[in-house]
């Protein structure tokens, strides 16, 4: 019964999100058909609007207009109101949904936000992480190296890609990405660690001192380096590469720790464990589609078939373009189709992301991608069997690479749309979008860490607590160093040989100060408690985070 409950809850959520997606699409189609946006002739003060068409205010005067109709005309004519994503959310909010009560428009935006969060997390868990796990096995990476590189990337994919999109997207200055990464790191290292400490305080569980100090010191050093970069306000290509290199030094340190422990013939208390954390966090995802009871399946087969149809809007596009070679989700027809369509999908992504590419170049890209797709599809059909995925690594490796590349593309697209939605919603609410990145985006991306780490600590004994605590520091550090670092490398590369100028957001100083304060609190308290997790350390971490949120709320209301 417990398993049944665990499985049915995610299914209900998936159905809710798919139905919401269908209703949103239906409402937009209906409003476009019934209420065409050609009402400008009935709007007052036409000379004012004609002046605003000529003068681009960058969307700063949006809230000076009194109603949805005038705001609709304003956002349609201002280039600064057009986001870099695929949907113009301001136009949808004020033009398409302007005929409805304002609460319905906000509910529609929040539902779409949930859909994007689901797509981002589900793609990372079910496609991205699966490809990384299999690739690490084929490449014969040790659990330690796999845990702190490939599998950490799988866990931190939403934060990493949100950061990259924020820096490299259209008009992006990095505010949303930086706040999202730092907000997520603060949430995990304070709220999650605090909850774990409080929940298992009665067990008097101790964690390994050397591993804990190593992780916290590296994290503090990374944040200090980022603070220096923000204070300077610019960074060149070599400086950004040096920042990313911090994580490779950390990987070498972790490997040296494990090697020394094995050399001394001691069982290491930590097998660095983003790998084990990933397995725990994704077990429900990998098995969520399994049927737990044959009798229930026969009884509700019609409803399950209807549920399957309702899941298609969000699952089918990814399944048709991302090659999947896992045993539990194996389907040769889907593999052949995805291998054929993957190059075409990448060509479409290239053409939509390249604003200055001519139509002739785009046509060549599509034709080339179609030819490559036919070749890949034919090879996939010849080299695979209907009964199961190939066992030969020679045939398996290119399929895994293809799945990895396409899951990256889907994750990037979803992250881009999510960042654009938050930026647009910030303009609708009249607040800085970086605040939404620091809270909503950070919380959404950190929800998996909260569930997985707390579950591992509560049910895994002393080893589980060690795994969870290490994951709470190693994961956010990966997101900070690699996510922000790669973003800075790409941005500095685009400006090479000049330096990339970082937009100064003074709120980042407050975030970094509180985040480093929480790390220092843990670094002081835990050794004084003989490395035992207790409610005093946990309560202090949660209090620091709540003080931070209170300050942000007070500044927002002023």
VOSE-399779 format. One line per field, with one value per residue (C-alpha): residue in three letters; x, y, z. Coordinates in Angstrom, 2 decimals, always signed. Each point is the difference from the previous one (the first is absolute). Layout:
N
res [Ala  ...]
c1 [X  ...]
c2 [Y  ...]
c3 [Z  ...]
//
This chain:
558
res [Unk  Unk  Unk  Unk  Unk  Unk  Unk  Unk  Unk  Unk  Unk  Unk  Unk  Unk  Unk  Unk  Unk  Unk  Unk  Unk  Unk  Unk  Unk  Unk  Unk  Unk  Unk  Unk  Unk  Unk  Unk  Unk  Unk  Unk  Unk  Unk  Unk  Unk  Unk  Unk  Unk  Unk  Unk  Unk  Unk  Unk  Unk  Unk  Unk  Unk  Unk  Unk  Unk  Unk  Unk  Unk  Unk  Unk  Unk  Unk  Unk  Unk  Unk  Unk  Unk  Unk  Unk  Unk  Unk  Unk  Unk  Unk  Unk  Unk  Unk  Unk  Unk  Unk  Unk  Unk  Unk  Unk  Unk  Unk  Unk  Unk  Unk  Unk  Unk  Unk  Unk  Unk  Unk  Unk  Unk  Unk  Unk  Unk  Unk  Unk  Unk  Unk  Unk  Unk  Unk  Unk  Unk  Unk  Unk  Unk  Unk  Unk  Unk  Unk  Unk  Unk  Unk  Unk  Unk  Unk  Unk  Unk  Unk  Unk  Unk  Unk  Unk  Unk  Unk  Unk  Unk  Unk  Unk  Unk  Unk  Unk  Unk  Unk  Unk  Unk  Unk  Unk  Unk  Unk  Unk  Unk  Unk  Unk  Unk  Unk  Unk  Unk  Unk  Unk  Unk  Unk  Unk  Unk  Unk  Unk  Unk  Unk  Unk  Unk  Unk  Unk  Unk  Unk  Unk  Unk  Unk  Unk  Unk  Unk  Unk  Unk  Unk  Unk  Unk  Unk  Unk  Unk  Unk  Unk  Unk  Unk  Unk  Unk  Unk  Unk  Unk  Unk  Unk  Unk  Unk  Unk  Unk  Unk  Unk  Unk  Unk  Unk  Unk  Unk  Unk  Unk  Unk  Unk  Unk  Unk  Unk  Unk  Unk  Unk  Unk  Unk  Unk  Unk  Unk  Unk  Unk  Unk  Unk  Unk  Unk  Unk  Unk  Unk  Unk  Unk  Unk  Unk  Unk  Unk  Unk  Unk  Unk  Unk  Unk  Unk  Unk  Unk  Unk  Unk  Unk  Unk  Unk  Unk  Unk  Unk  Unk  Unk  Unk  Unk  Unk  Unk  Unk  Unk  Unk  Unk  Unk  Unk  Unk  Unk  Unk  Unk  Unk  Unk  Unk  Unk  Unk  Unk  Unk  Unk  Unk  Unk  Unk  Unk  Unk  Unk  Unk  Unk  Unk  Unk  Unk  Unk  Unk  Unk  Unk  Unk  Unk  Unk  Unk  Unk  Unk  Unk  Unk  Unk  Unk  Unk  Unk  Unk  Unk  Unk  Unk  Unk  Unk  Unk  Unk  Unk  Unk  Unk  Unk  Unk  Unk  Unk  Unk  Unk  Unk  Unk  Unk  Unk  Unk  Unk  Unk  Unk  Unk  Unk  Unk  Unk  Unk  Unk  Unk  Unk  Unk  Unk  Unk  Unk  Unk  Unk  Unk  Unk  Unk  Unk  Unk  Unk  Unk  Unk  Unk  Unk  Unk  Unk  Unk  Unk  Unk  Unk  Unk  Unk  Unk  Unk  Unk  Unk  Unk  Unk  Unk  Unk  Unk  Unk  Unk  Unk  Unk  Unk  Unk  Unk  Unk  Unk  Unk  Unk  Unk  Unk  Unk  Unk  Unk  Unk  Unk  Unk  Unk  Unk  Unk  Unk  Unk  Unk  Unk  Unk  Unk  Unk  Unk  Unk  Unk  Unk  Unk  Unk  Unk  Unk  Unk  Unk  Unk  Unk  Unk  Unk  Unk  Unk  Unk  Unk  Unk  Unk  Unk  Unk  Unk  Unk  Unk  Unk  Unk  Unk  Unk  Unk  Unk  Unk  Unk  Unk  Unk  Unk  Unk  Unk  Unk  Unk  Unk  Unk  Unk  Unk  Unk  Unk  Unk  Unk  Unk  Unk  Unk  Unk  Unk  Unk  Unk  Unk  Unk  Unk  Unk  Unk  Unk  Unk  Unk  Unk  Unk  Unk  Unk  Unk  Unk  Unk  Unk  Unk  Unk  Unk  Unk  Unk  Unk  Unk  Unk  Unk  Unk  Unk  Unk  Unk  Unk  Unk  Unk  Unk  Unk  Unk  Unk  Unk  Unk  Unk  Unk  Unk  Unk  Unk  Unk  Unk  Unk  Unk  Unk  Unk  Unk  Unk  Unk  Unk  Unk  Unk  Unk  Unk  Unk  Unk  Unk  Unk  Unk  Unk  Unk  Unk  Unk  Unk  Unk  Unk  Unk  Unk  Unk  Unk  Unk  Unk  Unk  Unk  Unk  Unk  Unk  Unk  Unk  Unk  Unk  Unk  Unk  Unk  Unk  Unk  Unk  Unk  Unk  Unk  Unk  Unk  Unk  Unk  Unk  Unk  Unk  Unk  Unk  Unk  Unk  Unk  Unk  Unk]
c1 [+0.00  +2.83  +1.51  -3.32  -0.37  +3.52  -0.58  -3.50  +0.85  +2.50  -2.40  -2.76  +2.37  +1.08  -3.61  -0.83  +2.89  -0.87  -3.65  +1.09  +2.21  -2.91  -2.33  +2.56  +0.48  -3.78  -0.56  +2.68  -1.39  -3.55  +0.91  +2.01  -3.01  -2.75  +1.91  +2.42  +2.51  -0.98  -1.70  +2.43  -2.54  -2.21  +2.76  +0.31  +2.98  +1.31  +2.64  +1.49  +0.27  +1.48  +2.67  +0.69  +0.40  +2.79  +1.62  +1.04  -0.38  +1.21  -3.28  +0.72  -3.29  -2.20  -1.79  -0.71  -2.87  -3.31  -1.54  +0.76  -0.92  +2.49  +2.64  -0.65  +0.72  +3.06  +1.64  -0.74  +1.83  +2.97  +2.97  +1.15  -3.18  +0.79  +1.73  +2.71  -2.05  -2.55  -3.08  -0.70  -1.36  -0.81  -2.09  -1.73  -0.72  -1.37  -1.38  -1.10  -0.99  -0.96  -3.69  -0.11  +0.15  +3.55  +0.10  -0.55  +2.93  +2.24  -1.20  +0.79  +3.53  +0.56  -1.32  +2.38  +2.78  -0.80  +0.01  +3.43  +1.36  -1.32  +1.55  +3.32  +0.20  -1.51  +2.27  +3.05  -1.06  -1.38  +2.14  +3.07  +0.96  -0.75  +2.38  +2.70  -0.25  +0.36  +2.81  +1.94  -0.26  +1.14  +2.88  +0.88  +0.17  +0.51  -3.01  +1.84  +0.82  -3.44  -1.67  +1.77  -0.06  -2.62  -2.54  +0.40  -0.73  -3.13  -1.19  +0.85  -1.15  -2.94  +2.18  +2.90  -2.12  -2.04  +3.27  +1.32  -3.27  -0.06  +3.49  -0.14  -3.69  -1.35  +0.74  +1.05  +2.22  +0.27  -2.08  -2.66  +2.54  +2.33  -2.85  -1.46  +3.28  +0.87  -3.58  -0.06  +3.37  -1.17  -3.26  +1.70  +2.90  -2.28  -3.60  +0.80  +2.99  -2.03  -2.95  +2.31  +1.73  -3.31  -1.58  +2.90  +1.18  -1.34  +2.21  +3.27  +1.35  +3.52  +1.39  +3.57  +1.91  +2.65  -2.57  -2.29  +2.77  +1.39  -3.37  -0.86  +3.47  -0.09  -3.51  +1.05  +3.02  -2.21  -2.42  +2.86  +1.37  -3.44  -0.27  +3.31  -1.22  -3.23  +1.87  +2.39  -2.97  +1.78  +1.81  +2.06  +0.07  +2.95  -1.48  -3.27  +1.88  +1.93  -3.29  -1.31  +3.32  -0.82  -2.38  +2.61  +2.31  -2.86  -0.50  +3.71  -0.25  -2.96  +1.82  +3.10  -2.10  -1.56  +3.33  +1.69  -2.84  +0.22  +3.76  -0.29  -2.44  -2.80  -3.53  -0.67  -2.95  -0.89  -0.20  -0.81  -3.35  -1.51  -0.23  -1.87  -2.02  -0.92  -1.11  -2.23  -1.38  -0.84  -1.33  -3.55  +0.49  +1.42  -2.78  -2.86  -1.48  +0.13  -3.30  -0.07  -3.02  -1.16  -3.58  -0.19  +1.38  -2.76  -2.66  +1.03  +1.46  -2.32  +0.89  +3.70  -0.28  -1.70  +2.73  +2.63  -1.64  -0.10  +3.72  +0.95  +0.10  +3.06  +1.58  -0.38  +2.09  +2.97  -0.42  -0.02  +3.24  +2.09  +1.48  -0.71  +1.90  -0.91  -1.38  -3.22  -0.94  +1.30  -1.92  +1.65  -2.58  +0.47  +3.78  +0.00  -2.34  +1.98  +3.31  -1.54  -1.59  +2.82  +2.21  -3.04  -0.87  +3.53  -0.19  -3.26  +1.62  +2.97  -2.24  -2.19  +2.97  +1.88  -1.73  +2.42  +0.12  -1.49  -2.87  +2.28  +2.33  -2.99  -1.27  +3.44  +0.05  -3.39  +0.94  +3.33  -1.69  -2.67  +2.66  +1.98  -3.22  -0.86  +3.47  -0.21  -3.50  +1.07  +3.03  -2.16  -2.46  +2.75  +2.05  -2.80  -2.52  -3.62  +0.55  +2.36  +2.81  +3.36  +2.54  +2.94  +1.59  +1.04  -3.67  -1.15  +2.47  -1.23  -3.60  +0.89  +1.87  -3.03  -2.28  +2.37  +0.16  -3.77  -0.73  +2.41  -1.89  -3.37  +1.32  +1.50  -3.22  -2.10  +2.42  -0.01  -3.79  -0.12  +2.43  -1.93  -3.26  +1.47  +1.38  -3.38  -1.90  +2.34  -1.02  -3.67  +0.35  +2.24  +2.87  +3.57  +0.07  +3.14  -2.19  -2.05  +3.20  +1.18  -3.25  -2.37  +2.61  +2.43  -2.65  -1.37  +3.43  +0.90  -3.16  +1.57  +3.01  -2.31  -2.00  +2.96  +2.43  -2.55  -1.17  +3.56  +0.87  -3.20  +0.11  +3.66  +1.51  +3.43  +1.15  -3.20  +0.59  +3.56  -1.19  -2.73  +2.20  +2.73  -2.55  -1.30  +3.42  +1.53  -3.11  -0.43  +3.73  -0.16  -2.91  +1.82  +3.44  -0.98  -3.37  +1.18  +3.53  -1.08  -2.36  +2.90  +2.23  -2.58  -0.65  +3.72  +0.64  -2.55  +1.85  +3.54  +2.59  -1.90  -1.40  -3.63  -1.71  -2.24  -3.12  +0.25  -2.90  +0.61  -2.44  +2.56  +2.23  -2.78  -0.61  +3.68  +0.40  -2.87  +1.02  +3.58  -1.31  -2.02  +3.04  +2.13  -2.70  +0.07  +3.80  +0.18  -2.94  +0.46  +3.61  -0.98  -2.75  +2.46  -1.37  -3.45  -2.98  -2.40  -2.92  +2.11  +2.07  -3.10  -2.08  +2.81  +0.26  -3.75  -0.02  +2.76  -2.01  -3.22  +1.82  +1.24  -3.51  -1.38  +2.61  -0.80  -3.72  +0.54  +2.14  -2.59  -2.83  +1.93]
c2 [+0.00  +2.38  -0.64  +0.55  +3.36  +1.02  -0.85  +1.44  +3.45  +0.92  -1.39  +2.32  +2.94  -0.90  -0.28  +3.34  +1.72  -1.54  +0.98  +3.51  +0.14  -1.02  +2.54  +2.79  -0.83  -0.14  +3.33  +1.74  -1.42  +0.99  +3.55  +0.48  -1.14  +1.79  +3.14  +0.94  +2.60  +2.69  +2.31  +2.89  +2.11  +0.19  +0.97  +3.57  +2.32  -1.39  +2.74  -1.12  -3.56  +1.06  +1.88  -3.09  -2.07  +2.30  +0.36  -3.32  +0.22  -3.55  -0.94  +2.36  +1.88  -3.07  +0.73  +3.61  -1.26  -0.45  -3.15  -3.19  +1.46  +2.85  -2.28  -2.47  +2.61  +1.18  -3.45  -0.77  +3.13  +0.02  -2.15  +0.04  -1.88  -2.92  -2.86  -2.17  -3.20  -1.47  +1.53  +3.67  -0.31  +3.67  +0.00  -3.24  +1.43  +3.38  -0.77  -3.64  -0.31  +3.65  -0.77  -2.19  +1.06  +0.75  -2.95  -2.42  +1.49  -0.44  -3.58  -0.77  +1.37  -2.01  -3.19  +0.48  +0.60  -3.37  -1.69  +1.43  -1.05  -3.51  -0.15  +1.27  -2.43  -2.98  +0.38  +0.22  -3.01  -2.39  +0.82  +2.03  -1.96  -3.34  +0.75  +1.20  -3.11  -2.30  +2.07  -0.13  -3.80  -0.31  +2.42  -2.05  +3.02  -0.69  +0.70  +2.94  +1.71  -0.78  +1.34  +3.36  +0.57  -1.63  -0.80  +3.36  +1.53  -2.12  +1.18  +3.63  +0.17  +2.38  +2.52  -0.32  +0.56  +2.78  +1.80  -0.51  +1.21  +3.06  +1.04  -0.95  +0.58  +2.96  +3.09  -2.08  +1.59  -3.04  +1.37  -2.71  -2.80  +1.20  +0.49  -3.39  -1.84  +1.86  -0.19  -3.75  -0.44  +2.00  -1.95  -3.40  +0.84  +1.59  -1.24  -3.55  -0.43  +1.58  -2.35  -3.03  +1.08  +0.48  -3.23  -2.26  +1.89  -2.68  -2.66  +1.77  -0.69  +1.23  +0.90  -0.29  +3.09  +0.09  -0.35  +2.63  +2.55  -0.64  +0.57  +3.13  +1.55  -0.58  +1.44  +3.09  +0.47  -0.25  +2.58  +2.30  -0.22  +0.78  +2.98  +1.36  -0.37  +1.86  +2.80  +0.47  +0.01  -1.58  -3.20  -1.18  -3.43  -1.31  +1.19  -1.80  -3.19  +0.27  +0.28  -3.21  -1.69  +0.30  -2.90  -2.20  +0.67  -1.05  -3.23  -0.74  +0.60  -2.36  -2.66  +0.37  -0.41  -3.22  -1.32  +0.66  -1.70  -3.07  -0.07  -0.11  -2.89  +1.84  +0.03  +3.57  +1.53  +1.79  -1.30  +3.50  -0.60  +2.19  -3.35  -1.65  +3.13  +0.01  -3.61  +0.73  +3.21  -1.64  -3.36  +1.28  +1.60  -3.18  -2.12  +2.46  -1.52  -3.61  -1.63  -1.10  -2.27  -2.16  -0.16  +3.76  +0.30  -2.18  +1.79  +3.47  -0.70  +2.47  +2.76  -0.79  +0.17  +3.39  +1.10  -1.13  +2.12  +2.99  -0.39  +0.13  +3.81  +0.33  -3.43  -0.76  +2.87  -0.96  -3.71  +0.61  +2.00  -1.42  -3.50  -2.17  -3.27  -0.91  -3.49  +1.11  +2.55  -1.85  +0.36  -0.60  +2.02  +2.99  -0.37  -0.02  +2.98  +1.98  -0.76  +1.31  +3.12  +0.99  +1.69  +1.82  +1.21  +1.29  +1.79  +1.63  +1.06  +1.45  +1.93  +1.45  +1.01  +1.63  +3.29  +1.20  -3.20  +0.32  -2.09  -1.80  -1.11  -1.18  -2.06  -1.59  -0.82  -1.73  -1.99  -1.10  -0.95  -2.01  -1.99  -0.65  -0.99  -2.56  -1.50  -0.15  -1.46  -2.70  -0.92  -0.13  -2.33  -2.32  -0.14  -0.52  -2.72  +0.33  -2.08  +2.39  +2.56  -1.07  -1.55  +0.92  +3.21  +0.79  +0.31  +1.37  +2.88  +2.12  -0.46  +1.19  +2.98  +0.84  -0.28  +2.20  +2.69  +0.10  +0.05  +2.93  +1.75  -0.58  +1.08  +3.13  +0.90  -0.53  +2.00  +2.81  +0.14  -0.16  +2.90  +2.05  -0.70  +1.14  +3.16  +0.78  -0.81  +2.30  +2.80  -0.87  +0.11  +3.05  -1.62  -0.84  -3.36  -0.90  -0.25  -2.70  -1.77  +0.13  -1.45  -1.77  -1.28  -0.93  -1.80  -1.84  -1.22  -1.00  -1.96  -3.26  +0.54  +0.63  -3.21  -2.22  +1.14  +0.00  -3.49  -1.34  +1.50  -1.22  -3.56  -0.71  -0.04  +1.49  -0.57  +1.59  +3.10  +0.23  -0.33  +2.61  +2.59  -0.36  +0.34  +3.19  +1.62  -1.71  +0.45  +3.75  +0.53  -1.76  +2.20  +3.13  -0.73  -1.88  +1.66  +3.57  -0.82  -1.42  +2.96  +2.38  -1.95  +0.22  +3.69  +0.84  -2.00  +2.12  +3.15  -1.34  +1.56  +2.59  -0.76  -0.85  +2.72  -1.38  +1.97  +1.07  -1.21  +1.19  -2.56  -2.68  +1.30  -0.65  -3.50  -0.88  +1.42  -2.03  -3.14  +0.20  +0.77  -3.22  -1.99  +1.54  -0.78  -3.67  -0.01  +1.28  -1.82  -3.52  -0.57  +1.44  -2.61  -2.82  -0.12  -1.03  +1.45  +1.58  +2.39  +2.96  +0.09  -0.70  +2.69  +2.51  -0.74  +0.33  +3.24  +1.46  -0.81  +1.45  +3.18  +0.27  -0.42  +2.55  +2.52  -0.60  +0.39  +3.20  +1.50  -1.04  +1.74  +3.22]
c3 [+0.00  +0.73  -3.39  -1.66  +1.66  -0.93  -3.62  -0.39  +1.31  -2.74  -2.62  +1.22  -0.13  -3.54  -1.13  +1.63  -1.77  -3.37  +0.33  +1.02  -3.08  -2.25  +1.61  -0.38  -3.68  -0.49  +1.75  -2.07  -3.23  +0.97  +0.99  -3.20  -2.05  +1.89  +0.96  -2.78  +1.11  -2.49  +2.45  -0.29  -1.88  +3.09  +2.38  +1.29  -0.23  -3.28  -0.27  +3.29  -1.19  -3.34  +1.93  +2.11  -3.16  -1.11  +3.43  +1.53  +3.78  +0.55  +1.71  +2.90  -0.42  -0.08  +3.26  -0.93  -2.17  +1.81  -1.50  -1.90  -3.40  +0.16  +1.53  -2.82  -2.65  +1.92  +0.31  -3.67  -1.12  +2.41  -0.92  +3.63  +0.93  -2.30  +1.83  -1.48  +0.23  -2.37  +1.65  +0.59  +3.53  +0.44  -3.16  +1.06  +3.46  -1.08  -3.47  -0.12  +3.66  +0.44  -0.57  +3.11  +3.66  +1.06  +2.41  -2.89  -1.88  +3.06  +0.50  -3.64  +0.39  +3.18  -1.64  -2.92  +2.52  +1.61  -3.42  -0.79  +3.39  -0.60  -3.49  +1.31  +2.91  -1.81  -3.03  +2.24  +2.08  -2.61  -3.04  +0.95  +3.12  -1.63  -2.87  +2.42  +2.16  -2.99  -1.48  +3.27  -0.05  -3.60  +0.59  +3.13  +2.25  +3.69  +2.25  +1.53  -3.29  -1.41  +3.13  +0.04  -3.78  -2.21  +2.70  +1.69  -3.39  -0.17  +3.42  -0.70  -3.62  +0.67  +1.87  -2.45  -3.09  +1.63  +0.71  -3.53  -1.54  +2.26  -1.12  -3.68  -0.77  -1.87  +2.05  +2.95  +2.63  +2.27  +2.90  -0.06  -0.46  +2.74  +2.43  -0.89  +0.58  +3.20  +1.24  -0.61  +1.69  +3.00  +0.23  -0.14  +2.32  +2.61  -0.18  -1.14  +2.33  +2.79  -0.47  -0.15  +3.22  +1.83  -1.26  +0.99  +3.08  +2.35  -1.63  +0.85  -3.50  -0.79  -3.41  -1.22  +1.11  -2.74  -2.81  +1.52  +0.54  -3.49  -1.67  +1.98  -0.46  -3.76  -0.14  +1.98  -2.26  -3.09  +1.37  +0.98  -3.54  -1.42  +2.36  -1.29  -3.59  +0.80  +1.82  -2.92  -2.38  -2.94  -0.87  -2.96  -1.59  +2.02  +3.27  -0.71  -0.90  +3.26  +1.89  -1.60  +0.80  +3.71  -0.37  -1.66  +2.93  +2.26  -2.00  +0.35  +3.75  +0.34  -2.03  +2.14  +3.15  -1.26  -1.26  +3.33  +1.87  -2.19  +0.23  +3.78  -0.47  +1.68  -1.22  -1.09  +1.74  -3.20  -3.57  -1.06  -0.69  -2.27  -1.79  +2.87  +0.58  -3.67  +0.13  +3.00  -1.45  -3.30  +1.14  +0.04  -3.43  -1.56  +1.46  -0.02  -3.14  +1.27  +0.87  +3.62  -0.11  -2.91  +1.26  +0.31  -3.52  -1.42  +2.04  -1.04  -3.44  -1.71  +2.43  -0.33  -3.77  +0.32  +2.41  -2.48  -2.70  +2.31  +0.76  -3.68  -0.44  +2.24  -0.38  -3.72  -1.46  +2.19  -0.63  -3.76  +0.05  +2.88  -0.58  +3.06  +0.48  +3.58  +0.56  +1.70  -2.69  -3.06  -3.27  -3.36  -2.00  +2.29  -0.21  -3.81  -0.17  +2.58  -1.74  -3.22  +1.47  +2.39  -2.66  -1.42  +3.50  +0.50  -3.35  +1.07  +3.26  -1.88  -2.40  +2.74  +2.14  -2.89  -0.70  -2.67  -2.04  -3.48  -1.28  -2.44  +2.79  +2.03  -2.95  -0.43  +3.72  -0.23  -3.09  +1.50  +3.27  -1.85  -1.86  +3.18  +1.78  -2.68  +0.32  +3.80  -0.11  -2.43  +2.12  +3.12  -1.76  -1.21  +3.22  +2.54  +0.82  +1.01  +3.15  +1.78  -0.22  -1.48  +2.33  -2.18  +1.26  -3.58  -0.97  +3.34  +0.29  -2.97  +1.13  +3.50  -1.41  -2.11  +3.03  +2.01  -2.70  -0.51  +3.72  +0.26  -2.81  +1.68  +3.39  -1.52  -1.82  +3.12  +2.15  -2.56  -0.02  +3.81  +0.38  -2.59  +1.83  +3.32  -1.60  -1.55  +3.19  +1.91  -2.36  +0.48  +3.79  -0.14  +1.88  -0.92  -1.86  +1.94  +3.13  -1.74  -0.98  +3.61  +1.32  -2.41  -2.46  +2.77  +2.04  -3.01  -1.09  +3.57  +0.75  -1.19  +2.27  +2.94  -0.52  -0.88  +2.68  +2.81  -1.02  -0.14  +3.40  +1.66  -1.33  -0.69  +3.49  +0.62  -3.58  -1.30  +2.12  -1.33  -3.58  +0.48  +1.71  -2.60  -2.77  +1.60  -0.44  -3.04  -2.15  +0.55  -0.42  -3.37  -1.05  +1.11  -1.45  -3.16  -0.66  +0.50  -1.20  -3.35  -0.42  +0.60  -2.40  -2.79  +0.67  +0.20  -3.18  -1.86  +1.10  -0.50  +0.08  +2.03  +3.43  +0.67  +2.07  +2.75  +0.81  +3.64  +2.12  +3.55  +1.39  -0.89  +2.80  +2.51  -1.37  +0.09  +3.50  +1.44  -1.92  +1.25  +3.47  -0.03  -1.12  +2.75  +2.56  -1.01  -0.13  +3.59  +1.56  -1.33  +1.19  +3.40  +0.17  -0.76  -3.56  +1.24  -1.81  +2.49  +0.13  +1.14  -3.16  -2.12  +1.66  -0.46  -3.73  -0.51  +2.03  -2.20  -3.13  +1.45  +0.99  -3.58  -1.42  +2.48  -1.10  -3.66  +0.65  +1.98  -2.77  -2.58  +1.87  +0.59]
//
